[in-house]
């Protein structure tokens, strides 16, 4: 087995929106061992950010979403200029997205990368 690191699509909350685009396990993180988020443009004063997960087979905006918790508290993504690992158990969800507590006042994004393990052909 070998491993590698690759940049992922940002989780982007568009101006005036409250949720980001959706990462699907199949399309983004199915092979991930770890995912790191970086707060690239996430300043909105007193507003708060969370991550949401779903177990819907085909995650869409209409899917049932739940706030991700870690150690009994809501998981809070990193603030501007900070990085944080997503709890590994969240990678079992079929979809992940970011949420802000009220409408964003500008585009807000979390950069991301993953470490993955790839099978080696012999």
LUMBA-969804 format. One line per field, with one value per atom (N, C-alpha, C, CB): chain; atom name; x, z, y. Coordinates in Angstrom, 3 decimals. Each point is the difference from the previous one (the first is absolute). Glycine has a CB too. Layout:
<rs>
chain <- A|... .
name <- CA|... .
x <- X|... .
z <- Z|... .
y <- Y|... .
</rs>
This chain:
<rs>
chain <- A|A|A|A|A|A|A|A|A|A|A|A|A|A|A|A|A|A|A|A|A|A|A|A|A|A|A|A|A|A|A|A|A|A|A|A|A|A|A|A|A|A|A|A|A|A|A|A|A|A|A|A|A|A|A|A|A|A|A|A|A|A|A|A|A|A|A|A|A|A|A|A|A|A|A|A|A|A|A|A|A|A|A|A|A|A|A|A|A|A|A|A|A|A|A|A|A|A|A|A|A|A|A|A|A|A|A|A|A|A|A|A|A|A|A|A|A|A|A|A|A|A|A|A|A|A|A|A|A|A|A|A|A|A|A|A|A|A|A|A|A|A|A|A|A|A|A|A|A|A|A|A|A|A|A|A|A|A|A|A|A|A|A|A|A|A|A|A|A|A|A|A|A|A|A|A|A|A|A|A|A|A|A|A|A|A|A|A|A|A|A|A|A|A|A|A|A|A|A|A|A|A|A|A|A|A|A|A|A|A|A|A|A|A|A|A|A|A|A|A|A|A|A|A|A|A|A|A|A|A|A|A|A|A|A|A|A|A|A|A|A|A|A|A|A|A|A|A|A|A|A|A|A|A|A|A|A|A|A|A|A|A|A|A|A|A|A|A|A|A|A|A|A|A|A|A|A|A|A|A|A|A|A|A|A|A|A|A|A|A|A|A|A|A|A|A|A|A|A|A|A|A|A|A|A|A|A|A|A|A|A|A|A|A|A|A|A|A|A|A|A|A|A|A|A|A|A|A|A|A|A|A|A|A|A|A|A|A|A|A|A|A|A|A|A|A|A|A|A|A|A|A|A|A|A|A|A|A|A|A|A|A|A|A|A|A|A|A|A|A|A|A|A|A|A|A|A|A|A|A|A|A|A|A|A|A|A|A|A|A|A|A|A|A|A|A|A|A|A|A|A|A|A|A|A|A|A|A|A|A|A|A|A|A|A|A|A|A|A|A|A|A|A|A|A|A|A|A|A|A|A|A|A|A|A|A|A|A|A|A|A|A|A|A|A|A|A|A|A|A|A|A|A|A|A|A|A|A|A|A|A|A|A|A|A|A|A|A|A|A|A|A|A|A|A|A|A|A|A|A|A|A|A|A|A|A|A|A .
name <- N|CA|C|CB|N|CA|C|CB|N|CA|C|CB|N|CA|C|CB|N|CA|C|CB|N|CA|C|CB|N|CA|C|CB|N|CA|C|CB|N|CA|C|CB|N|CA|C|CB|N|CA|C|CB|N|CA|C|CB|N|CA|C|CB|N|CA|C|CB|N|CA|C|CB|N|CA|C|CB|N|CA|C|CB|N|CA|C|CB|N|CA|C|CB|N|CA|C|CB|N|CA|C|CB|N|CA|C|CB|N|CA|C|CB|N|CA|C|CB|N|CA|C|CB|N|CA|C|CB|N|CA|C|CB|N|CA|C|CB|N|CA|C|CB|N|CA|C|CB|N|CA|C|CB|N|CA|C|CB|N|CA|C|CB|N|CA|C|CB|N|CA|C|CB|N|CA|C|CB|N|CA|C|CB|N|CA|C|CB|N|CA|C|CB|N|CA|C|CB|N|CA|C|CB|N|CA|C|CB|N|CA|C|CB|N|CA|C|CB|N|CA|C|CB|N|CA|C|CB|N|CA|C|CB|N|CA|C|CB|N|CA|C|CB|N|CA|C|CB|N|CA|C|CB|N|CA|C|CB|N|CA|C|CB|N|CA|C|CB|N|CA|C|CB|N|CA|C|CB|N|CA|C|CB|N|CA|C|CB|N|CA|C|CB|N|CA|C|CB|N|CA|C|CB|N|CA|C|CB|N|CA|C|CB|N|CA|C|CB|N|CA|C|CB|N|CA|C|CB|N|CA|C|CB|N|CA|C|CB|N|CA|C|CB|N|CA|C|CB|N|CA|C|CB|N|CA|C|CB|N|CA|C|CB|N|CA|C|CB|N|CA|C|CB|N|CA|C|CB|N|CA|C|CB|N|CA|C|CB|N|CA|C|CB|N|CA|C|CB|N|CA|C|CB|N|CA|C|CB|N|CA|C|CB|N|CA|C|CB|N|CA|C|CB|N|CA|C|CB|N|CA|C|CB|N|CA|C|CB|N|CA|C|CB|N|CA|C|CB|N|CA|C|CB|N|CA|C|CB|N|CA|C|CB|N|CA|C|CB|N|CA|C|CB|N|CA|C|CB|N|CA|C|CB|N|CA|C|CB|N|CA|C|CB|N|CA|C|CB|N|CA|C|CB|N|CA|C|CB|N|CA|C|CB|N|CA|C|CB|N|CA|C|CB|N|CA|C|CB|N|CA|C|CB|N|CA|C|CB|N|CA|C|CB|N|CA|C|CB|N|CA|C|CB|N|CA|C|CB|N|CA|C|CB|N|CA|C|CB|N|CA|C|CB|N|CA|C|CB|N|CA|C|CB|N|CA|C|CB|N|CA|C|CB|N|CA|C|CB|N|CA|C|CB|N|CA|C|CB .
x <- 0.843|-0.843|0.889|-1.848|1.389|0.686|-1.020|1.681|-1.190|-0.917|0.351|-0.305|-0.629|0.205|-0.875|0.592|-0.375|-0.789|-0.485|1.319|-2.553|-0.572|-0.931|0.170|-0.209|-0.919|-1.410|1.816|-2.775|-1.418|-0.687|-0.019|-1.152|-0.859|-0.321|-0.983|1.000|-0.347|-1.456|1.702|-1.986|-1.381|-0.300|0.080|-0.973|-0.251|-1.440|1.741|-1.891|-1.308|-0.071|-0.139|-0.753|-0.111|-0.623|-0.205|0.503|-0.562|-1.517|1.892|-2.436|-1.420|-0.519|-0.327|1.125|-0.424|0.316|0.379|-0.919|0.282|0.644|-1.925|1.942|0.670|0.929|-1.965|2.958|0.996|-0.410|1.769|-0.901|-0.098|0.142|0.948|-1.276|0.017|1.172|-2.498|3.250|0.982|-0.709|1.971|-1.850|-0.508|1.174|-1.960|1.709|1.066|0.569|-1.088|0.221|0.475|0.818|-1.984|1.626|0.672|1.193|-2.151|2.252|1.019|0.886|-1.552|0.973|0.812|-0.103|-0.275|-0.280|-0.197|1.295|-1.896|3.015|1.278|0.834|-0.043|-0.527|0.764|0.268|-1.013|2.220|0.363|-0.191|1.659|-1.354|-0.134|-0.380|1.701|-2.488|-0.341|0.287|-1.785|2.513|0.347|-0.753|2.298|-2.980|-0.657|0.858|-2.279|2.294|0.695|-0.980|2.232|-2.359|-0.879|0.648|-0.960|0.447|0.623|-0.697|0.698|-1.991|-0.757|-1.256|0.903|-0.753|-1.119|-0.190|0.416|-0.433|-0.225|-1.376|2.480|-3.313|-1.336|-0.396|-0.646|1.570|-0.314|-0.481|-0.548|-0.690|-0.529|-0.658|-0.330|0.296|-0.616|0.869|-1.080|0.444|0.740|-0.134|-0.360|1.351|0.039|-0.051|1.321|-1.953|0.012|0.145|-1.444|1.691|-0.056|-1.229|2.519|-3.134|-1.145|0.325|-1.599|1.007|0.208|-1.352|2.231|-2.222|-1.200|0.391|-1.130|0.143|0.203|-0.886|0.587|-1.130|-0.825|0.852|-1.461|0.908|0.765|0.447|-1.265|0.498|0.337|-0.158|-0.741|1.745|-0.137|-0.323|1.595|-2.646|-0.412|-0.389|-0.795|0.481|-0.439|-1.238|0.960|-1.807|-1.238|0.196|-1.209|2.416|0.266|-0.168|1.588|-1.824|-0.005|1.445|-2.141|2.412|1.348|0.012|0.469|0.647|0.179|1.296|-1.285|1.289|1.216|1.016|-1.326|2.531|1.076|0.439|0.758|-0.669|0.511|1.287|-2.339|3.175|1.244|0.166|1.065|-0.914|0.142|-1.177|2.498|-3.718|-1.195|-0.313|0.431|0.355|-0.262|-0.004|1.069|-1.775|0.002|1.428|-2.300|2.635|1.317|0.028|0.301|0.667|0.131|1.184|-0.994|0.743|1.104|0.977|-1.521|2.714|1.014|-0.358|1.683|-1.218|-0.174|1.033|-0.914|0.793|0.901|1.463|-1.733|2.505|1.425|0.355|0.220|-1.188|0.240|-0.361|-0.465|0.985|-0.322|-0.435|1.646|-2.454|-0.530|-0.388|-0.835|1.094|-0.393|-1.478|2.336|-3.012|-1.381|0.066|-0.820|-0.040|0.014|-0.110|-1.042|1.901|0.073|-1.343|2.386|-3.174|-1.301|-0.927|0.258|-0.094|-0.844|0.198|0.093|1.053|0.284|-0.845|2.317|-3.080|-0.948|-1.326|1.085|-1.299|-1.225|0.039|-0.205|-0.953|-0.051|0.103|-1.382|1.196|0.115|0.402|-1.702|2.432|0.451|-0.211|1.727|-2.187|-0.087|0.231|-1.612|1.891|0.165|-1.279|2.496|-2.763|-1.165|0.457|-1.607|0.991|0.237|-1.324|1.847|-1.772|-1.197|-0.961|1.369|-0.940|-0.869|0.618|-0.771|0.091|0.490|1.408|-2.361|3.204|1.373|-0.036|0.889|0.033|0.072|0.964|-0.545|1.180|0.890|0.250|1.119|-0.484|0.351|0.913|-0.224|-0.050|0.791|0.466|-1.296|2.592|0.458|1.030|-0.447|0.365|0.957|0.780|-1.493|2.802|0.849|0.137|1.259|-0.847|0.105|0.999|-2.364|2.920|0.850|-0.234|1.755|-1.393|-0.161|1.279|-2.474|2.684|1.036|-0.743|1.627|-1.152|-0.683|1.005|-1.772|1.277|0.820|-0.443|0.315|0.644|-0.283|0.617|-0.080|-0.631|0.526|1.098|-2.224|3.232|1.105|-0.170|1.558|-1.545|-0.122|1.351|-1.864|1.838|1.251|0.036|0.111 .
z <- 0.000|0.000|0.000|1.223|-1.943|0.023|0.394|-1.780|2.162|0.384|-0.766|2.291|-2.308|-0.671|0.619|-2.110|1.666|0.472|-1.225|2.183|-2.139|-1.128|0.516|-1.468|0.747|0.328|-0.385|-0.345|1.181|-0.274|-0.452|1.701|-2.278|-0.325|1.293|-2.018|1.993|1.182|0.388|-0.638|1.931|0.458|-0.063|1.535|-2.419|-0.285|0.335|-1.806|2.710|0.304|-0.781|2.351|-3.316|-0.832|0.769|-2.016|1.573|0.600|0.111|-0.947|2.098|0.395|0.261|-1.336|1.114|0.255|1.448|-2.435|2.867|1.343|-0.025|0.840|-1.998|-0.111|-1.202|1.082|-1.014|-1.064|-1.050|1.630|-2.588|-0.931|0.798|-1.926|1.306|0.677|-0.493|0.264|0.687|-0.328|0.106|0.843|-1.850|0.101|0.243|-1.528|2.274|0.282|-1.304|2.185|-3.086|-1.263|-0.824|0.003|0.011|-0.860|0.613|-1.035|2.374|0.629|1.000|-0.306|1.257|1.127|0.317|0.884|-1.775|0.266|0.389|-1.606|1.009|0.270|1.053|-2.334|2.986|0.946|1.320|-1.047|1.512|1.348|0.957|-0.911|0.430|0.776|-0.948|1.715|-1.216|-0.751|0.890|-1.358|0.802|0.706|-0.643|0.616|0.205|-0.464|0.365|0.247|-1.108|0.273|-0.200|-0.717|1.723|-0.101|-0.884|2.280|-3.497|-0.949|-0.036|-1.350|1.501|0.009|0.819|-2.286|3.588|0.868|1.159|-0.612|0.291|1.036|-0.190|0.152|0.830|-0.029|1.407|-1.995|2.732|1.334|0.946|-1.036|1.517|1.019|-0.578|1.428|-2.747|-0.598|0.263|-1.785|1.852|0.263|-1.170|2.464|-2.574|-1.063|0.617|-1.493|0.785|0.387|-1.270|2.065|-1.877|-1.110|0.187|-0.269|-0.838|0.030|-0.817|0.276|0.128|-0.690|-0.307|1.159|-2.142|-0.339|-0.299|-0.912|1.048|-0.396|-1.196|2.376|-3.026|-1.185|-1.103|0.625|-1.353|-1.048|-1.115|0.532|-0.798|-1.035|0.586|-1.854|2.590|0.719|-0.916|1.674|-1.302|-0.682|1.064|-2.061|1.627|0.952|0.759|-1.483|0.869|0.637|0.927|-1.984|2.055|0.875|1.462|-1.702|2.572|1.443|0.482|0.331|0.242|0.468|1.511|-2.148|2.765|1.453|0.294|0.362|0.720|0.407|0.521|0.554|-1.085|0.426|1.409|-2.388|3.244|1.350|0.196|0.865|0.023|0.365|1.504|-2.290|2.985|1.464|0.669|-0.267|-0.272|0.635|-0.284|1.714|-2.570|-0.329|-1.519|2.175|-2.662|-1.434|-0.488|0.150|-1.265|-0.602|-0.658|-0.374|0.741|-0.544|-0.966|2.110|-3.392|-0.958|0.388|-1.817|1.244|0.378|-0.423|-0.179|0.968|-0.334|-1.043|2.311|-2.771|-1.013|0.379|-0.577|-0.350|0.205|0.878|-0.292|0.666|0.849|-0.780|2.108|-1.658|-0.596|1.086|-1.863|1.468|0.964|-0.740|1.515|-0.901|-0.583|0.261|0.310|-1.322|0.185|0.785|-2.173|3.170|0.731|-0.970|2.001|-1.835|-0.924|-0.168|0.650|0.408|-0.087|-1.003|2.379|-2.600|-0.954|-1.418|1.474|-1.738|-1.345|-0.350|0.220|0.733|-0.265|-0.530|1.803|-1.734|-0.528|-1.525|2.051|-2.683|-1.461|-0.566|0.085|0.769|-0.435|1.136|-1.734|1.408|0.972|-0.630|1.037|-0.215|-0.449|1.199|-1.869|1.606|1.049|0.114|-0.406|1.607|0.252|0.834|-0.103|-0.164|0.778|0.687|-1.604|2.770|0.814|-0.569|1.940|-2.906|-0.697|-1.369|2.183|-3.025|-1.365|-0.018|-0.741|-0.102|-0.155|-0.620|-0.261|0.668|-0.527|-1.180|2.277|-2.629|-1.165|-0.184|0.378|-1.474|-0.161|1.144|-2.519|3.125|1.113|-0.390|1.731|-1.614|-0.426|0.949|-2.327|2.348|0.720|-1.037|2.071|-2.107|-0.843|0.657|-0.885|0.125|0.572|-0.770|0.783|-0.076|-0.625|0.733|-0.696|0.015|0.626|-0.155|-0.457|1.424|-0.096|-0.299|1.628|-2.621|-0.396|-0.138|-1.180|1.226|-0.202|-1.316|2.520|-3.381|-1.299|-0.064|-1.083|0.489|-0.189|-1.050|0.633|-0.447|-0.953|-0.813|1.541|-2.854|-0.870|-0.097|-1.324|1.349|-0.130|-1.320|2.450 .
y <- -1.181|1.181|1.245|-1.247|2.248|1.283|1.058|-0.730|1.901|1.066|1.262|-1.007|1.920|1.271|1.061|-1.181|2.405|1.136|0.760|0.170|0.285|0.731|1.095|-2.057|3.178|1.095|-0.419|1.743|-1.406|-0.264|1.275|-1.850|1.677|1.127|0.741|-1.209|2.546|0.781|-0.241|1.739|-1.597|0.119|1.488|-2.095|2.507|1.409|0.368|-0.054|1.030|0.578|1.311|-1.085|1.142|1.198|1.165|-1.467|2.674|1.210|-0.139|1.397|-1.107|-0.046|-1.415|2.058|-3.084|-1.380|-0.390|-0.587|-0.549|-0.507|-1.387|1.340|-2.006|-1.303|0.004|-1.154|0.276|-0.102|-1.022|0.654|-0.806|-1.117|-1.296|1.393|-2.507|-1.302|-0.827|0.068|-0.601|-1.026|-1.345|1.414|-2.249|-1.363|-0.936|0.526|-1.579|-0.958|-0.536|-0.623|0.197|-0.588|0.967|-1.450|2.715|0.966|0.700|0.307|-0.307|0.847|-0.742|1.893|-2.608|-0.460|-1.490|2.253|-3.043|-1.426|-0.722|0.058|0.332|-0.653|0.736|-0.852|1.857|0.828|-0.718|2.017|-1.852|-0.417|1.179|-1.701|2.891|1.238|1.124|-0.782|1.739|1.203|1.200|-1.216|2.179|1.235|1.162|-0.909|1.710|1.226|1.200|-1.062|2.067|1.258|1.141|-0.970|1.822|1.163|1.048|-0.463|0.625|0.924|1.355|-1.960|1.978|1.257|-0.251|0.747|-0.791|-0.394|0.978|-2.390|3.664|1.011|0.620|0.476|-0.583|0.598|0.420|-1.410|1.984|0.499|-1.073|2.137|-2.002|-0.897|-1.250|1.984|-2.127|-1.184|-1.227|1.426|-2.572|-1.231|-0.966|0.305|-1.172|-0.996|-1.390|1.559|-2.488|-1.404|-0.836|0.449|-1.736|-0.947|-0.856|-0.020|-0.351|-0.897|-1.243|1.946|-3.066|-1.270|-0.641|-0.314|-0.582|-0.759|-1.441|2.076|-2.956|-1.394|-0.339|-0.614|1.642|-0.188|-0.638|1.995|-2.957|-0.682|0.929|-2.044|3.094|0.964|1.402|-1.593|2.079|1.272|1.184|-0.893|1.626|1.223|1.014|-1.277|2.487|1.027|-0.441|1.755|-2.585|-0.445|-1.199|0.852|-1.391|-1.150|0.387|-0.937|-0.043|0.300|0.206|-1.364|2.522|0.351|0.113|1.209|-1.606|0.088|0.738|-2.153|2.925|0.698|-1.006|2.075|-2.017|-0.892|0.369|-0.301|-0.701|0.220|-0.791|0.389|0.101|-0.661|0.161|0.432|-1.539|0.012|0.713|-0.031|-0.146|0.533|1.456|-1.627|2.275|1.401|0.159|0.782|0.248|0.257|0.209|1.017|-1.656|0.193|1.366|-2.490|3.301|1.351|0.014|1.047|-0.744|0.079|1.118|-0.883|0.891|0.986|1.424|-1.806|2.743|1.413|0.417|0.467|0.751|0.547|-0.220|1.713|-2.275|-0.195|-1.185|2.401|-3.211|-1.178|-1.260|1.342|-2.471|-1.300|-0.963|0.391|-1.372|-0.967|-1.269|1.853|-2.998|-1.280|-0.257|-0.893|0.369|-0.452|-1.307|1.118|-1.321|-1.267|-1.183|1.142|-2.111|-1.132|-0.715|-0.272|0.172|-0.678|0.682|-0.723|2.032|0.718|-0.511|2.004|-2.615|-0.494|-1.218|0.876|-1.393|-1.089|0.538|-1.359|2.659|0.614|-0.018|1.476|-1.480|0.020|1.411|-2.060|3.069|1.388|0.909|-0.435|1.492|1.004|1.374|-1.592|2.553|1.387|0.911|-0.617|1.895|1.005|0.815|0.107|0.405|0.857|1.196|-1.989|3.129|1.216|0.352|0.844|-0.192|0.225|1.043|-0.627|1.416|0.967|0.240|1.123|-0.406|0.215|0.593|0.322|-0.899|0.502|1.398|-2.367|3.213|1.359|0.116|0.839|-1.940|-0.118|-1.491|2.306|-2.685|-1.414|-0.422|0.168|-1.321|-0.538|-1.395|1.362|-1.607|-1.313|-0.616|0.712|-2.037|-0.831|-0.791|-0.159|0.365|-0.833|-1.360|2.014|-3.014|-1.338|-0.846|0.162|-1.122|-1.016|-1.311|1.721|-2.805|-1.311|-0.804|0.042|-0.912|-1.023|-1.293|1.189|-1.914|-1.218|-1.142|1.353|-2.543|-1.183|-0.633|-0.378|0.132|-0.592|-1.393|2.288|-3.197|-1.352|0.035|-1.022|0.218|-0.086|-1.276|1.300|-1.154|-1.181|-0.695|1.092|-2.400|-0.777|-0.696|-0.330 .
</rs>
